[in-house]
């Protein structure tokens, strides 16, 4: 069963920032491959959300957060998400070498809460 999927505003900003980084530091082809890999990862998660790793963060706000590597050559990047019933919520996208708990608690650069 495929779950309905939502992408948070913070995750959208993360995705846009990473796409722009690839445009500036690689090229448009790499940036587009990153987006395609992200889309394939989300599609995979919608069908099998349990394949991601349940994270063990100290912060109560992050309980229930799972992560999965974005594939197709972008394995250093992680999708952070939660599952509730038949809904999949993509919370953030970031490089796995970061201080993940601290960074997950901070809004991404350029994020404006509405």
C-alpha positions as CSV (number, residue, x, y, z in Angstrom):
1,X,0.0,0.0,0.0
2,X,1.4,3.4,-1.0
3,X,1.0,6.1,1.6
4,X,0.0,9.7,1.0
5,X,3.2,11.8,1.1
6,X,3.7,15.3,2.3
7,X,6.9,17.4,2.2
8,X,7.4,20.0,5.0
9,X,8.4,23.5,4.1
10,X,11.7,22.9,5.8
11,X,12.3,19.9,3.6
12,X,11.4,21.9,0.5
13,X,14.0,24.5,1.4
14,X,16.6,21.8,2.1
15,X,15.9,20.3,-1.3
16,X,16.1,23.6,-3.1
17,X,19.3,24.6,-1.3
18,X,20.9,21.3,-2.2
19,X,19.8,21.5,-5.8
20,X,21.2,25.1,-6.1
21,X,24.5,23.8,-4.5
22,X,24.8,21.2,-7.3
23,X,24.0,23.8,-9.9
24,X,26.8,26.1,-8.5
25,X,29.4,23.4,-7.8
26,X,28.7,20.7,-10.4
27,X,26.2,21.3,-13.2
28,X,22.6,21.1,-14.2
29,X,22.8,17.4,-15.0
30,X,24.0,16.5,-11.5
31,X,21.4,18.8,-9.9
32,X,18.6,17.1,-12.0
33,X,19.9,13.6,-11.1
34,X,19.8,14.6,-7.4
35,X,16.1,15.6,-7.8
36,X,15.3,12.3,-9.6
37,X,17.1,10.3,-6.9
38,X,15.1,12.2,-4.2
39,X,11.8,11.5,-6.0
40,X,12.7,7.8,-6.4
41,X,13.6,7.6,-2.7
42,X,10.3,9.1,-1.7
43,X,8.4,6.8,-4.0
44,X,10.2,3.8,-2.5
45,X,9.4,5.1,1.1
46,X,5.7,5.6,0.2
47,X,5.5,1.9,-0.5
48,X,7.8,0.6,2.3
49,X,8.3,3.2,5.0
50,X,9.8,0.7,7.4
51,X,13.0,0.4,5.3
52,X,14.4,3.5,6.8
53,X,16.4,3.6,10.0
54,X,14.6,4.6,13.2
55,X,16.8,7.3,14.7
56,X,17.5,7.6,18.4
57,X,17.8,11.3,19.2
58,X,17.7,12.7,22.7
59,X,15.3,15.5,21.8
60,X,11.6,14.5,22.4
61,X,10.6,16.6,19.3
62,X,12.5,14.1,17.1
63,X,11.1,10.9,18.5
64,X,9.7,8.7,15.7
65,X,12.0,10.2,13.1
66,X,13.4,7.7,10.6
67,X,16.0,8.3,7.8
68,X,17.0,6.7,4.5
69,X,19.9,7.5,2.2
70,X,19.1,9.1,-1.1
71,X,20.4,6.5,-3.6
72,X,21.9,6.8,-7.1
73,X,25.2,8.3,-6.1
74,X,23.8,10.7,-3.5
75,X,24.2,8.2,-0.5
76,X,25.7,10.9,1.7
77,X,22.3,12.7,1.8
78,X,19.5,11.5,4.1
79,X,15.8,11.9,4.0
80,X,14.3,12.4,7.5
81,X,10.7,11.4,7.7
82,X,7.9,10.2,10.0
83,X,5.1,7.7,9.4
84,X,1.6,8.1,11.0
85,X,-1.0,5.6,9.9
86,X,-1.1,5.8,6.1
87,X,0.7,9.1,5.9
88,X,4.4,9.7,5.2
89,X,5.7,13.1,6.2
90,X,9.1,14.2,4.8
91,X,10.6,16.5,7.4
92,X,14.2,17.3,6.3
93,X,16.9,16.4,3.7
94,X,20.5,16.9,4.7
95,X,24.0,15.6,4.4
96,X,24.7,12.7,6.8
97,X,28.0,14.1,8.0
98,X,26.3,17.0,9.9
99,X,25.6,17.2,13.6
100,X,22.2,15.7,12.8
101,X,20.2,16.3,16.0
102,X,21.3,19.9,16.3
103,X,20.7,20.6,12.6
104,X,17.3,18.9,12.6
105,X,16.2,21.3,15.4
106,X,17.3,24.4,13.4
107,X,15.4,25.7,10.4
108,X,17.4,25.5,7.1
109,X,19.0,28.6,5.7
110,X,16.5,30.6,3.8
111,X,13.4,29.1,5.6
112,X,10.7,31.5,6.5
113,X,7.9,30.2,8.7
114,X,4.5,31.2,7.5
